[in-house]
Amino acid sequence: MSPVEVHDLATEDGVLVQLAYFPPKKADAPIVIWTHGVGNSFYNTPIWKVSHLLSSKGWGAALLNNRGHDWVGMNPLDRRWTGAAYERIEDSAFDFKAGLKWLADRGHASIVIGGHSLGGLKAAYTQSHFPEENVVALAMLSSPRLPDDRDWDWSVHEKILERGRELIAEGRGQELMHVDMPTNTPALKGLMCAETYVNKYGPQACTTTLRFADRIRVPVFLLAGTKEKPQLSFSMDVERALVNAPSVTRISIDGADHMYTARHSAVAEAFAAWLARLGE
């Protein structure tokens, strides 16, 4: 296994997150800071293995354990509830900002921001709304369309959304709901409060990357597996929507599912080849 350091970071809004740092062989080469998908963690995500493989090739990676890690957690700094059940997507920008500052303080001036699944949508939101000078590119791996009006059982989604709004109106927005998701992703069951469901999947959700893709003005890397057809379809739509990105590289990995089972090496090879071109 590649050498890795784990560091605690405090965000500017007072949440403790973790960063798994894989030091690069060349300090001036592009380094990626990316994060996991819904309910996962930095060690329980397909990009954990991909980060090790990149590190073995000399590339640096910083794998962020964002405030949405696992389904329910508690912030040790102020005892607020965290995890996928309580997160607001907008707040993910605080997590990325803490990681970006940590990398900049160590001299990294060429950083790629990215993520897997929901993590890619969080990265896109952060880059489009809070671009930083040392962020030179965006990477979205297997990100979904949220909400998905093509593949979801839309009537089920609308019922959950309506229930969430009712709880919010009653002042019970932090009340947890056990949700059988109307979704096409592996997270077929969810545990989340009403406020979080509306935040992630409502009509104005900032997970809907297509609404602000024209604000992204850095090179973009898109990847999806052929066994995750909704994500593959969404990557094609995102490619067309990135009208102001100087370049867009879209890769499909033959035989890859959402967790990249037995295909981590192919993902790492494709990403490393793109990083090499990015650094030229």
N, C-alpha and C positions, 0 to 999 in steps of 0.2 A: 504494500500500500504506500501511496505517496505521503510525504510529510505534511501534516496539517496542524494549524494552531487554531484554538477556539478562544474567542475574546468576547467579553460582555460589553455591550454598548448601551448607553442611555440616550434615548431620543429627546428632542427638545421639548416634547410634551410629556416627558416623564415616564416612558415605558422602557423596560429593560429587554433588549433583544440580544441575540447571539450571532456571531459571525465566524464561520469556519473559513480560515484563510489558507490557501495553497500558494505559497510564495513562487513567483515566476523565476526562471533562470536569468532573464534579462529584465531589469527594472524598468526600462523604457518601452517595453513591448506592451501592446494592448492587454488589459486585464478585464475579466468579466466579473461584475457583481450581479448575482441573480438569486432568485428566491423560488420557493416551493409552491405547490398548489394548495387547494382548500383542504383544511384538516390535516395536512401533512406536517413535516418538520424538516430541518436541514439534513438530517441523517436518514429520513424516510421519504425519499423522493428520487426519481430516476436520475436527476442531475447530480446527486451525490456520487454515484458511480462515474458519471460523465466527467465530473470535476476531477476525480482521481485520474482518469485516463488523460485528460488534458494536462494535468500536472506532470504525468509521466513523459509527456511530449515537450515539457518545458514551459507550457503556458501557465499563467497565473489565474486563479479563480477565488472569488470570495462568495461563499454560499450563505445567504442571509436567512436566519430563523426569524421570520417576521412575526408580528403580534397576532397573526391569525394561525399560528402553529397549533396543531392538535385541535380538538373540538372545543374544549373548555380549559382555560388556565387562569392563573391569578398573577397579576403584576406584583412582584415583590417590593417595588418601590412605594406603592400607595394602596395596594390591596384591591385595585379595581379588577373586575372580570375581564379576561382576554380570551383569545382563541377564535376559531372560525365561527363559533356560536354568537359572538358579540362584536365582531369587527365591523368597522366602517371602511369601505374601500379607499376613501379619500385619505384616511390616516396612514395608509401604507406609504405615502410620500415621506412621512416623518422617519419611517424605518430606513428607506433608501437614503435619505439625506444623512442619517447617522453613519451608515456604511460608506457613503461617498466621502464624507469628511474624514473618516478613519483612513481610507485609502489615500486621500490627498495628503494627509499629514505624514504619510510614509513615502511620499514622493511620486505617487502614481498620477501621471498627467494625461493618460489616454485610457479611458474607462468605457467599457460596454455595459449598459444596464439591461437587465433581462429577467426572464423567469419561465417556469414551466407551468402550463395550464393557467389557473387563475393568476399565478405569479407573473405570467407574461402580460396579462391585462393590467395588473398593478404597475408593472414597469412602463407600459405604454401610457398609462394615465400620468405617472410621475414625469416622464420625459416630455409629454405634450403640454403639461401645465407648469412644470418647474424645471425647465432645461438648465443644465449647468455647463459651464465652458469646458470642463475636462471630460464630459460625457460625449464620446465621439460616435456612438452607434447604439442601436437598440436590437435586442434579440428576443423573439417571441417563439417559444417552443410549445407546440400542441395546445395553443390557447383556444378556448371555446367561444362560441357566439352566446352572449348573455344579455338578456334572456333570448332563448332560441325559438323564434316563431316558425321555424321550418321543421324542426325535429321533436320539439317538446309536445307533450299532451297539453295543449294550450288551455283547455277548459279546467284541467286540474291545477295548472299554474295560477289561473285567475281566481280560483277558489281559495288557494293558499294566500295569494296576495290580498284578497278581500278580508280574510281572517286576520292577517297581519295588520291591516289598516284599522280594523275594528279594535284590536287590542291596543294599538297606539292611541286611538281616540279615547279609550277608556283609561289612559294613563298606565297601561300595562305593556308598554313597548319593549321592556327588558325581560318579559316573560318568555321562557323557552318553549319552543314548539318542536315536537318530533315530526319530521317531515319526510314523507315518501316523495322523493324528488321527481318532478315530471321531466327528467333530464336524460341526456344521452351520454353523460360522463360516468366514470366508475363510482362516483359518490351518489349511489342510488338512494341512500338514506342520509338525512341530515338532521342535526340538532342545532337550532339557532333561534335567537329571539326574534320577535316580530320586526323590530327596527332593522335588524340585519337582513332579513329576507327582503324587505322592501328596498333597502339600500342597494343590495346586490342585484336584484332581479326586477325591480320596478321599471316603469317606462322611462324614467329619467336617470337610470343607473349609470354611474361613470364607468361601469364595466363594458359599456357599449362602445367599444373602441372605434367603430366606424363613424361615430358622430364627431370625433375630433382627430381622426387620422391625418387630416390635412395640416394639422399643427406640428406634425413631426417632421423635422428638417435635418435628420441625420441618416446615414445608411442604416438599412434594416435587414435583419436576418430572420426569415420565417421557416419553421420546420414542422412537419407533421408526418405521422406514419400512415401507410396505406391501409392499416387495420383500424384506424380511427377516422372514419370517413367524414363525420360532422366537422371535426377539427381541420381535416384536410380541405374541405370545402370552404371553411371560414378563412383559412390562410390564403386561398385564392381571392376571396373578396377583399381581405385586408391589403393584399398586394395591389389591387386596382385602386383602393382608396388612398394609398400613400402617394398622393399626387405631388407632394413637395419634398419627398425624400430624394436625396441625390442618387441613391441606388437602392434597389430591393433585390435580395437574393432569396428565392424560395426553393426549399429542398423538400422532397418527399422521400422518406426512408422505407424501402420495400420491406414488407413483413412486420413493421413496427406497430405495436399497440400503444395505448396511452402511457404505459409504464416502461416502454422500450424493452420488454422482455427479450433477452438474448440479442438485443440490437443496440446496446449501449456503445459498443465500439464503433458501429456505423455512424451513430449520432456524433460521437466525439470526433471522428475523422472528418465529417462534413463541417462541423463547427470550427475545428482547427484549420482546415483549408481556407475557410472564410476569414478567420482571424489573421492568417498569414497575408492574404490579399489586402486586408484592411490596414495592416501595418506597413505596407509598401509605400 
